[in-house]
Amino acid sequence: MSNCPSDQRDMNDVTKAFWDKESGTWEIGKGIHWTELIAIHERLNRKMSGDTHIDLFRYIINFLSERGVDIPLQRCLTLGCGAGDFERSLAKYKVCLRHDGYDISEGAIRKAENKAREEGLSHVRYAVSDINAVSLPVEAYDVVFGISSIHHLERLEHVFSEVRKTLKPHGFFILHEFVGPTKFQWTDAQLNIINGALEMLPDKYCVSRKDGVTVKKKHWRPGLEEMNNVDPSEAVRSGDILKVLPLYFDVLEKKDLGGTVLHLLLDGIAGNFDYDNPKDMRILKMLFEIEDAFIDIDAIQSDFALVIARKPG
């Protein structure tokens, strides 16, 4: 960090401060972010595995097992681990004998260490690291994970090169990622669909879950200055991930997860759709159909994807 140019250090400081506060705050049932809805998780599971009950963890296990990979794996790594939610969840399936996690946020790492200690997960080890400048050991890991973190990395070529170096022969790089527009520069088509749906929805579905008052009827394309002031790392090169990845790895599988409409439309209002209310679920499923229909005709592209890649050779 000390060798970074001053402007890069300033950007890193803003990013760290944001994730010191934000990491570990998303949870099922809270209803602010789209992925806090059970129905959304079921939808993502179905898009990934074809079964609402097979989640990311089971899907990864099945994928590796079908390819003759022995589980438990000797050593795994998560880049951009945040507060450690992924490692703790994966630990329930005893997939890794040792699981390392790196993140730039000291606050997030403290949370991850504390929660792992509380759950007795001695095999999970964390360290503070600027992933953009990371240097990884040679052929140390069976699998490297990037879970909603790679879209925060600017130096994709460096990071992917380091991941390739650190994977054992035929090791896997597994991404569950936002791969949509860089710096959230949403397309006109995307915004038109979202804002048309918001206008169509009754106001009760559009009331902010943050303040309980504001009625959301429009979503905006953020300015670049606004993006940099909040978190300079957000979606910094997200639109390049799927272009750069094949230059370093053999892509074995890519599952489009959508989110192009739902991610933004439901932001701040997701909790207004009650899973146990049939009318709410009927409206929500209509929104699912809207997103799917426009993706199917190529009016918009999937903003989220599961990608499983392998070290060449």
Secondary structure per residue as TSV (DSSP state, phi and psi in degrees):
chain	resnum	aa	ss	phi	psi
A	1	M	-	360.0	-35.0
A	2	S	T	-67.3	-20.7
A	3	N	T	-90.4	-0.8
A	4	C	S	-74.0	145.1
A	5	P	-	-57.4	153.8
A	6	S	H	-60.4	-37.3
A	7	D	H	-67.6	-34.3
A	8	Q	H	-68.3	-39.3
A	9	R	H	-62.8	-40.0
A	10	D	H	-62.5	-42.5
A	11	M	H	-65.5	-41.0
A	12	N	H	-62.5	-38.6
A	13	D	H	-63.1	-41.4
A	14	V	H	-63.9	-44.6
A	15	T	H	-61.9	-46.4
A	16	K	H	-62.3	-42.7
A	17	A	H	-62.3	-39.7
A	18	F	H	-63.8	-47.7
A	19	W	H	-80.8	-20.1
A	20	D	H	-58.0	-37.8
A	21	K	H	-86.1	-40.7
A	22	E	H	-85.9	-30.5
A	23	S	T	-60.9	138.2
A	24	G	T	77.8	12.5
A	25	T	-	-98.8	-11.3
A	26	W	-	-84.2	137.8
A	27	E	-	-155.0	146.7
A	28	I	T	-59.6	131.8
A	29	G	T	98.2	-16.8
A	30	K	-	-69.2	-40.2
A	31	G	-	79.9	21.6
A	32	I	S	-96.9	-49.3
A	33	H	S	-93.7	153.0
A	34	W	G	-62.1	-33.3
A	35	T	G	-80.8	7.8
A	36	E	G	-91.8	5.8
A	37	L	S	-101.2	133.8
A	38	I	H	-59.4	-41.4
A	39	A	H	-62.0	-33.6
A	40	I	H	-69.0	-41.7
A	41	H	H	-62.6	-40.1
A	42	E	H	-63.9	-40.0
A	43	R	H	-64.4	-46.4
A	44	L	H	-63.5	-40.3
A	45	N	H	-60.0	-43.9
A	46	R	H	-65.3	-39.9
A	47	K	H	-67.5	-31.9
A	48	M	H	-82.3	-47.9
A	49	S	H	-117.0	-12.5
A	50	G	S	85.0	0.8
A	51	D	S	-138.9	124.8
A	52	T	T	-62.4	-20.0
A	53	H	T	-94.7	-8.6
A	54	I	-	-98.1	103.5
A	55	D	-	-87.9	-174.9
A	56	L	H	-56.6	-41.8
A	57	F	H	-66.7	-47.5
A	58	R	H	-66.0	-35.9
A	59	Y	H	-64.2	-44.1
A	60	I	H	-61.0	-45.7
A	61	I	H	-60.1	-46.3
A	62	N	H	-62.8	-42.7
A	63	F	H	-60.2	-47.9
A	64	L	H	-67.3	-42.8
A	65	S	H	-62.8	-40.4
A	66	E	H	-65.3	-19.9
A	67	R	T	-101.9	16.7
A	68	G	T	75.7	17.4
A	69	V	-	-81.3	128.5
A	70	D	-	-76.5	130.5
A	71	I	S	-117.8	132.2
A	72	P	S	-79.1	150.3
A	73	L	B	-75.8	152.7
A	74	Q	S	-69.2	-45.9
A	75	R	-	-153.9	133.3
A	76	C	E	-128.3	160.9
A	77	L	E	-139.6	136.3
A	78	T	E	-112.0	125.6
A	79	L	E	-93.8	123.4
A	80	G	S	73.8	58.2
A	81	C	-	-78.4	-13.9
A	82	G	T	57.7	-135.4
A	83	A	T	-85.6	10.9
A	84	G	S	84.4	17.4
A	85	D	H	-59.6	-42.3
A	86	F	H	-65.5	-46.4
A	87	E	H	-63.3	-41.1
A	88	R	H	-66.7	-39.2
A	89	S	H	-68.7	-42.1
A	90	L	H	-66.0	-31.3
A	91	A	H	-60.8	-25.7
A	92	K	T	-64.1	-22.3
A	93	Y	T	-100.6	1.9
A	94	K	T	52.7	50.3
A	95	V	-	-84.2	-35.7
A	96	C	B	-121.4	132.6
A	97	L	S	-72.7	-31.5
A	98	R	S	-140.0	134.9
A	99	H	E	-132.5	115.3
A	100	D	E	-97.0	150.7
A	101	G	E	-138.8	132.7
A	102	Y	E	-119.0	142.2
A	103	D	E	-155.7	151.1
A	104	I	S	-76.5	-19.8
A	105	S	-	-88.9	115.2
A	106	E	H	-61.7	-38.8
A	107	G	H	-63.1	-41.1
A	108	A	H	-65.0	-40.8
A	109	I	H	-65.0	-39.4
A	110	R	H	-60.9	-44.3
A	111	K	H	-61.2	-44.6
A	112	A	H	-62.3	-44.6
A	113	E	H	-63.5	-43.7
A	114	N	H	-64.2	-43.5
A	115	K	H	-70.1	-36.9
A	116	A	H	-65.2	-39.5
A	117	R	H	-64.1	-43.6
A	118	E	H	-60.4	-32.9
A	119	E	T	-94.2	3.8
A	120	G	T	69.0	31.4
A	121	L	-	-94.1	76.9
A	122	S	T	-70.8	-17.1
A	123	H	T	-82.0	-9.1
A	124	V	E	-97.3	126.4
A	125	R	E	-130.8	137.5
A	126	Y	E	-120.7	155.0
A	127	A	E	-152.5	146.6
A	128	V	E	-79.2	129.1
A	129	S	-	-155.8	138.3
A	130	D	-	-80.9	103.8
A	131	I	G	-61.6	-31.3
A	132	N	G	-60.3	-24.7
A	133	A	G	-117.1	16.3
A	134	V	-	-66.9	146.1
A	135	S	-	-123.0	117.3
A	136	L	-	-106.9	150.6
A	137	P	-	-67.6	156.0
A	138	V	T	-76.5	128.5
A	139	E	T	46.2	53.3
A	140	A	-	-102.7	-24.1
A	141	Y	E	-120.3	144.1
A	142	D	E	-79.3	-40.0
A	143	V	E	-141.0	138.7
A	144	V	E	-116.2	133.1
A	145	F	E	-109.6	140.8
A	146	G	E	-126.1	101.5
A	147	I	E	-112.8	101.2
A	148	S	S	55.0	36.6
A	149	S	-	-131.9	-30.1
A	150	I	G	-64.6	-28.1
A	151	H	G	-71.4	-4.6
A	152	H	G	-94.3	1.4
A	153	L	-	-103.7	130.4
A	154	E	S	-87.5	-37.8
A	155	R	-	-92.3	64.9
A	156	L	H	-58.6	-43.1
A	157	E	H	-61.7	-43.7
A	158	H	H	-64.4	-47.3
A	159	V	H	-63.5	-46.3
A	160	F	H	-64.2	-36.4
A	161	S	H	-63.1	-41.7
A	162	E	H	-67.9	-38.7
A	163	V	H	-64.0	-45.0
A	164	R	H	-59.2	-40.4
A	165	K	H	-64.9	-39.9
A	166	T	H	-84.7	-14.0
A	167	L	E	-76.5	142.1
A	168	K	E	-66.9	162.4
A	169	P	E	-49.4	128.4
A	170	H	E	66.0	20.1
A	171	G	E	-69.7	164.7
A	172	F	E	-112.4	143.0
A	173	F	E	-115.9	115.2
A	174	I	E	-115.1	120.7
A	175	L	E	-116.2	134.4
A	176	H	E	-124.7	98.1
A	177	E	E	-139.7	155.3
A	178	F	E	-80.7	119.9
A	179	V	-	-123.3	22.7
A	180	G	S	-82.7	-162.6
A	181	P	S	-56.7	132.9
A	182	T	G	-57.6	137.5
A	183	K	G	55.3	28.8
A	184	F	G	55.1	37.8
A	185	Q	-	-87.3	76.8
A	186	W	-	-56.8	144.9
A	187	T	-	-73.7	157.1
A	188	D	H	-60.8	-41.7
A	189	A	H	-60.2	-43.4
A	190	Q	H	-60.0	-49.8
A	191	L	H	-65.9	-37.7
A	192	N	H	-62.5	-41.4
A	193	I	H	-66.1	-46.7
A	194	I	H	-61.4	-48.5
A	195	N	H	-71.3	-30.5
A	196	G	H	-64.8	-40.9
A	197	A	H	-67.3	-40.8
A	198	L	H	-62.8	-40.9
A	199	E	H	-63.9	-34.2
A	200	M	H	-73.1	-33.0
A	201	L	S	-70.0	140.3
A	202	P	-	-58.4	148.6
A	203	D	G	-56.5	-31.4
A	204	K	G	-61.9	-25.7
A	205	Y	G	-84.4	-10.7
A	206	C	T	-108.8	4.2
A	207	V	B	-73.4	131.9
A	208	S	-	-59.5	133.4
A	209	R	T	-83.7	-4.8
A	210	K	T	-86.9	-44.4
A	211	D	T	-117.6	-10.1
A	212	G	S	71.4	9.5
A	213	V	-	-127.2	-51.4
A	214	T	-	-62.1	133.7
A	215	V	B	-103.2	117.7
A	216	K	-	-85.1	117.4
A	217	K	-	-128.5	5.8
A	218	K	-	-156.1	141.0
A	219	H	-	-117.3	139.9
A	220	W	-	-111.4	158.5
A	221	R	-	-84.9	119.9
A	222	P	-	-71.1	150.3
A	223	G	-	-76.4	153.2
A	224	L	H	-65.3	-35.7
A	225	E	H	-64.2	-40.4
A	226	E	H	-61.6	-45.2
A	227	M	H	-59.3	-45.9
A	228	N	H	-69.7	-30.7
A	229	N	H	-71.5	-33.8
A	230	V	H	-81.9	-55.0
A	231	D	-	-157.4	99.8
A	232	P	T	-59.9	-20.2
A	233	S	T	-84.1	-12.6
A	234	E	T	-63.9	119.8
A	235	A	T	51.8	36.1
A	236	V	T	-62.0	-34.0
A	237	R	T	-144.1	36.2
A	238	S	G	-57.6	-36.0
A	239	G	G	-69.9	-11.1
A	240	D	G	-98.8	-11.1
A	241	I	H	-56.1	-50.5
A	242	L	H	-73.3	-15.3
A	243	K	H	-83.6	-38.3
A	244	V	H	-83.1	-35.2
A	245	L	G	-53.5	-46.4
A	246	P	G	-67.1	-12.4
A	247	L	G	-74.5	-16.4
A	248	Y	T	-120.7	-19.1
A	249	F	S	-139.3	159.8
A	250	D	E	-87.7	116.2
A	251	V	E	-82.1	115.0
A	252	L	E	-89.3	-31.6
A	253	E	E	-156.9	138.9
A	254	K	E	-137.3	121.6
A	255	K	E	-114.2	117.0
A	256	D	E	-74.5	131.3
A	257	L	E	-110.2	0.5
A	258	G	E	75.2	-136.9
A	259	G	-	85.1	-5.8
A	260	T	T	-62.3	-36.4
A	261	V	T	-100.1	-48.4
A	262	L	H	-65.7	-39.4
A	263	H	H	-52.9	-45.2
A	264	L	H	-88.8	-41.1
A	265	L	H	-60.1	-42.3
A	266	L	T	-86.0	-6.7
A	267	D	T	-59.0	120.8
A	268	G	T	85.8	-12.3
A	269	I	T	-128.8	3.8
A	270	A	G	-54.6	-37.8
A	271	G	G	-68.1	-6.9
A	272	N	G	-77.0	-7.6
A	273	F	S	-104.7	100.7
A	274	D	-	-79.9	121.8
A	275	Y	T	-58.6	-31.2
A	276	D	T	-91.9	3.7
A	277	N	-	-105.4	110.7
A	278	P	H	-57.2	-36.1
A	279	K	H	-67.2	-40.9
A	280	D	H	-63.7	-41.4
A	281	M	H	-69.5	-31.3
A	282	R	H	-65.3	-41.0
A	283	I	H	-65.7	-44.1
A	284	L	H	-63.2	-41.9
A	285	K	H	-67.2	-28.9
A	286	M	H	-63.6	-39.8
A	287	L	H	-65.9	-36.1
A	288	F	H	-58.7	-45.4
A	289	E	H	-64.6	-37.4
A	290	I	H	-61.5	-48.4
A	291	E	H	-60.7	-48.4
A	292	D	H	-60.9	-41.1
A	293	A	H	-63.9	-43.9
A	294	F	H	-74.0	-28.6
A	295	I	H	-70.0	-40.6
A	296	D	H	-61.7	-32.1
A	297	I	T	-96.7	11.3
A	298	D	T	64.4	22.6
A	299	A	S	-72.6	-30.5
A	300	I	S	-138.9	162.4
A	301	Q	-	-110.6	158.4
A	302	S	-	-66.4	129.7
A	303	D	S	-90.1	-11.6
A	304	F	E	-129.5	148.3
A	305	A	E	-153.4	149.1
A	306	L	E	-100.8	125.4
A	307	V	E	-128.3	128.7
A	308	I	E	-115.7	119.2
A	309	A	E	-122.1	161.1
A	310	R	E	-130.8	147.2
A	311	K	-	-63.5	129.0
A	312	P	-	-66.4	160.3
A	313	G	-	111.0	360.0
